[in-house]
Amino acid sequence: MSDMAIGGPASNTAKAASAGKEKTLGQADFLSLLVQQMRNQDPTKPMDSSQMVSQLAQISQVSATQSLQTSFDSLSQSLQGNQMLQASSMVGRSVTVPSAAGQLQAAGLDGAVNVPDGGGTVLVQVTDKDGNVLRTLNLGTPAAGLAAFHWDGKDDGGTALAEGTYGLKAQVGNDAVATYVSGKVSGVGMTGSDGAYLDVDGFGGVLLSQVAQIN
């Protein structure tokens, strides 16, 4: 790990953040200013009590807002912790996630098709990087929902294809529908804003919220 020079960009950023905090008035600062204002008021022109009440109401509102923000931050951290616990329990299990491509491995490729209500015959096409159809799988007329399929890695002529990434397209009748791939979860992590994600073998990283099925 390289050493960071003192006074560099990170140091300047920290100083700027610190300066920003020093410029922010807190509840104690507001009350101190109010007390000083009362002490130094003109005896012949005392402070209007209605203005004082208004100022006290303002600081009360600010205090309530700060407290609410603290509660939201605490809730957010708690929810992130719960997401990580949920995600960690999925390590070693197989999940199905949306994807228009899949990774062919020695055991083949497993996936699914999202079949709508009243659909017709379901066809899955496996394509190469140029979009040429290598294999067509006929899934018949499954019920609505996720219809699973398995590709053995061979083309329509029965020739075994090399391991790698292949495109997936599906249609129900004449309508194109979404395809999914399945893989085993090998690890979990947390993003800054989107929550927990899973590392899925043969696919990569996917958000926990995108998982369509857990097997």
N, C-alpha and C positions, 0 to 999 in steps of 0.2 A: 504493500500500500504506500503511495507516495505521500510525502509530508506536505502539509498545506502551509503556505507562507502566512505569517502573522500580518494582519492588516490587508489581506487579500479580499476577493469578492465575498467569500463566506463571512469573514470578519466584518466587512462593511455592512452586509445584510443584517447581521446580528445587531450591530450598533444602530442601524436605522430602525429595526423593530423595537429595540430598547428605548430609543428616542420617542418613537410613536406612543409607546405605553406611558412614558413620562408626561406626554402632552394630554393624556386622557384623564378627565376629572372623574374621580370616584365619589361614592356617597359621602365619605368623610370629608373630602375636599369641599363638596357642595355645602355641607352643614357648617364647616369652618368659615367659608365665605359669608354665609348667611349671618352667623354670629358676629363676625367683624362688621358687617353692614349695620346690624342693630346697635353695636357699641358706638359706631362713628356717625350715627344718624344726627341730623340737626334737631336739637330739642324743640325748636319752634315749629319744625315740620316733621313730626314723627312718621315712621314708616306706616304706610297704609296697611291695616290688618288684612284686608282682602288680598293684597299683593303677597303678603307673607304666607297666607293660606294657600294661594296659588303656587308659590314656589315650593312649599312643603309637599303639595300634591304632585308637583313635577318630579321631585326627588323620590317620592314614594313610587311613582310610575316607573322611573328609571331603575330603581332597586328591584321592583317586581319583574321587569323585563330581563335584568341580569340574572335573577334567580331562575327564571323560566329557561333562559339560554343554557344555564348550567345544568338544568334538569334534562334538557334535550341532548346535550353533549353526553351526559351520563347514560341516557337511554340508548344513544347511538352506539356507544362503546359496548354496552351490554348486548345489543342486537348483533354486533359484529362478532362478539365472543360466542354467542349462540350459533351463528352461522358456521364458525370454524368447527365447533363441536359436531354439528350436523354433517359437515363436509368430511371430517376425519373419520366418521363412522362408515363412510362409503369406500374407503381405501380397500382395494381387493375385490370390490364388487363390479359388476358390469353395468354400464349405463348406456342409454341411447340418446344421442344428441343430434340436432339438425345439421346437415351438411350436404353439399352438392358434390362431394368427392370423398373417397375412402382409401385407406391404405391396405393393399393386398399383402397378406402375410402367408406364411407356410400353411396355416390352417384355413385359409380362405378369407372371406370378408363377410361380416354379418351386418345387416342393416334393417331398415323398416321403411314403410311408405304410409303416409297419412291419408287414409281412405275416407272420403266424405260419405254422408248418407246418400243412399240411392245410387252408389257408384256402379260402374260396369266392370269389365275385365281390367285387371291391374297388370301393367307391363313395366318392368324395370330394365333400363338399358345401361350397360357398362360401356364407357367410351374411353378412348385414349386422349392424350393431351391436345390432339387436333380436332377432337369432337367426333371422330369416326366410331361407329357402333361396333363393339367387339363381341358383345354377348347380350342376348335378350332373354330375360326371365319372365315367364308367365306365371303370375300368382293366382290366376283364376278370378273368382268374385268373392273375396273375403268380406266380412262384416265391417261396418264403419269403425274407424279407430286406427291404431297402428298395426299394420300387417307386416310381420317379420319375413325376411328372406335371407338366404345364404347363397353366396357365390363361391364356387369351388376353385375359382382362379383360371378356368378354361374359357376359350372363346367358343363361338358357335360351331366350329369345326372339331372341337374336342382337344385342341392344342393347349397345353399348359402355358400360361403367360408369366413373365418375370414379375417378381415382387416389386411393389412401388405404388404410386398414387394413380388412381383411375377416377374418371368422372362418373357421376350417377345422375340419371334422369328417369322420371317415372310419369306415367299417365294412367288415368282412370277413364276408360272410354276415350273421348277425344280431348279431355282436360288434363293439363299438366298439374302435378301435385308435388308437395315437398317430400324430399328424401331425408333419411336419417342414417347414421352409422352407429355401430355399437363397439364398445371397447372397455377394457378393464381400467379402473382408476388406480393410478400408481402413486399419486400424491395430491396434496391440497395446498392452497395458498390464499392470500388476501390482497385484493387490489385497494387502491386508495379510495375509490368512490363507488365502485360497482359491487363490492362485497366479495364473498368467497368464490374461488374458482377451483376447478379440478384439472389435474393432468391425466388425460385419457390416452392409453396406449394406442398408437396408430392414428391419433387425431391431433393431440396437443392440448393446449389450455382451453377450457370452456367454463363459462360462468355457471355457478350452481343453479341460478334461476333459469338456465337454458335446458336443463336436463328434462327430457320428455318422459323417460321411463328408467326405472331401476330394476335390474334383474337379480 
